[in-house]
């Protein structure tokens, strides 16, 4: 069972349909108790980083943290991935989970922002999430803020400079792009997560 966290800021329908297409049972919930007991958690997200404040207000943040402490698998998508970092300059004072020690920052002024459309990912060897995904595969981005390259970066994209497209460590996975909109490459990533989760 994959638990899709609803905090009123995610593209829930398309993510759910993608997992169901892959044969997974999916529950959509905003109940902290359900999330706390889950073994496979997906946090999507679109829009402003400040929307993640709802995860704190609703009690979902500590529930997710407790589940992660019990080694639940976690996948953050777009803003959901950004939430895995310490925070974002888009919403000063709104804390992320600090699973990766860096801040999300806006693209520099010398590139068009938001970064919208297809771009390639340069894949490092050994990623479980990106197993069988070809290097330089195209994925679909739509974002104005980016995560720097960190020790957990397993795929990076260049737009003005390199940034993290995918991060991974132990039971933690995050993708800046939208895998549910990224064609065969994105579906392969969700399939890999589903095979770990289902």
C-alpha positions in Angstrom: 0.0 0.0 0.0 1.4 3.4 -1.0 0.2 6.3 1.1 -0.2 9.5 -0.9 -0.1 12.5 1.5 -2.8 15.1 0.8 -1.8 18.6 2.2 -3.8 20.5 -0.5 -0.7 21.3 -2.6 -0.1 18.2 -4.7 -0.9 16.8 -8.1 -2.6 13.9 -6.4 -4.8 12.5 -9.2 -2.1 12.0 -11.8 0.4 10.5 -9.3 -2.3 8.2 -8.0 -3.2 7.1 -11.5 0.4 6.4 -12.3 0.9 4.1 -9.3 -2.4 2.4 -10.0 -1.4 1.8 -13.6 1.7 0.0 -12.2 -0.6 -2.2 -10.1 -0.1 -0.6 -6.7 -2.8 -0.1 -4.1 -2.9 3.6 -3.2 -4.5 5.4 -0.3 -4.8 9.2 -0.3 -5.0 10.7 3.2 -4.4 13.8 5.3 -4.8 11.8 8.6 -1.6 11.9 10.6 -2.4 8.5 12.3 -2.7 6.8 8.9 0.6 8.3 7.8 2.3 7.5 11.0 1.6 3.8 10.5 2.5 3.7 6.8 5.5 1.9 5.3 5.5 3.6 1.9 4.9 7.4 1.8 4.7 9.8 -1.2 4.6 13.6 -0.7 3.9 15.4 -4.0 3.7 19.1 -4.4 3.2 22.0 -6.8 3.5 25.7 -6.3 5.0 27.7 -3.4 7.2 26.1 -0.7 5.1 27.9 1.9 2.4 25.3 1.2 4.4 22.8 3.2 3.6 24.8 6.3 0.3 22.9 6.2 2.2 19.7 6.9 3.2 21.2 10.2 -0.2 22.7 11.1 -2.0 19.4 10.3 0.3 17.2 12.4 1.5 15.4 9.3 5.2 16.5 9.7 5.8 14.7 13.0 3.8 11.7 11.7 6.0 11.5 8.6 9.1 11.9 10.7 8.1 9.0 13.0 7.4 6.8 10.0 10.8 7.6 8.5 12.5 6.8 11.9 11.0 3.3 11.4 12.5 3.3 8.0 9.4 3.8 5.9 10.2 4.4 2.2 9.7 8.0 1.3 9.3 9.7 -2.1 9.1 13.5 -2.4 8.0 15.0 -5.7 8.8 18.6 -6.8 8.0 20.7 -3.7 7.8 17.4 -1.8 11.5 16.9 -2.7 12.4 20.5 -1.7 10.7 19.9 1.6 13.4 17.2 2.3 16.0 20.0 2.5 16.4 22.5 5.3 14.2 25.1 3.8 13.8 27.5 0.9 14.5 31.1 0.2 11.0 31.1 -1.3 9.5 31.0 2.1 11.8 32.3 4.8 11.1 30.7 8.2 9.3 27.6 6.9 11.4 24.7 7.8 11.9 21.6 5.8 12.6 18.1 7.1 16.4 18.7 7.0 17.0 15.3 5.6 19.6 16.9 3.3 21.8 19.7 4.6 21.2 22.5 2.2 18.8 25.3 1.3 16.6 25.5 -1.8 17.3 28.7 -3.8 15.9 30.6 -6.7 17.4 30.2 -10.2 19.9 33.0 -10.9 18.7 36.0 -12.9 20.6 35.1 -16.0 18.3 32.2 -16.9 14.6 32.3 -17.6 12.5 31.3 -14.6 10.4 29.3 -14.1 12.3 26.4 -15.6 9.4 24.7 -17.5 9.6 21.8 -20.0 11.8 18.9 -20.8 15.4 18.7 -19.8 18.0 15.9 -19.3 19.3 14.2 -16.2 22.9 13.1 -15.8 22.7 9.9 -13.8 25.3 8.7 -11.3 25.8 4.9 -11.1 24.1 2.8 -8.4 20.8 4.5 -7.9 17.9 2.2 -7.0 15.3 4.7 -8.1 16.9 5.2 -11.5 17.7 1.6 -12.2 17.3 0.9 -15.9 16.7 4.6 -16.7 19.1 5.7 -19.4 21.6 8.4 -18.7 20.6 11.7 -20.3 16.9 10.7 -20.2 14.5 13.6 -20.6 12.1 14.5 -17.8 9.5 17.2 -17.3 10.3 20.1 -15.0 8.3 23.1 -13.8 9.9 25.0 -11.0 11.5 28.4 -10.1 13.7 27.1 -7.2 16.3 24.5 -7.2 18.2 22.2 -4.8 22.0 22.3 -5.0 24.0 19.2 -5.7 24.6 17.4 -2.4 26.2 14.1 -1.4 22.8 12.4 -1.9 22.4 13.6 -5.5 22.1 10.7 -7.9 21.0 12.7 -10.9 21.6 16.3 -11.8 20.4 18.7 -14.5 22.0 21.7 -15.9 20.0 24.9 -16.2 22.3 27.9 -15.8 24.3 25.6 -13.5 24.0 22.0 -12.2 21.2 21.3 -9.6 19.8 18.2 -8.0 17.2 16.4 -10.2 17.1 13.3 -8.0 18.3 12.7 -4.4 18.6 9.3 -2.7 19.8 8.0 0.6 18.8 4.7 2.2 15.0 4.8 2.4 14.7 8.4 1.1 14.1 9.4 -2.5 13.3 12.8 -4.0 12.7 14.0 -7.6 12.5 17.7 -8.6 10.6 17.0 -11.8 7.2 15.3 -12.2 7.8 11.6 -13.0 4.1 11.2 -13.6 4.4 13.6 -16.5 7.8 12.4 -17.7 6.9 9.6 -20.1 8.7 6.3 -20.1 11.6 7.5 -17.9 9.3 8.9 -15.2 7.1 5.8 -15.3 10.3 3.6 -14.9 11.2 5.6 -11.7 7.8 5.2 -10.2 7.9 1.5 -11.1 11.2 1.1 -9.3 9.7 2.8 -6.2 6.6 0.7 -6.5 8.6 -2.5 -6.6 10.4 -1.5 -3.4 7.0 -0.6 -1.9 4.5 -3.1 -3.2 
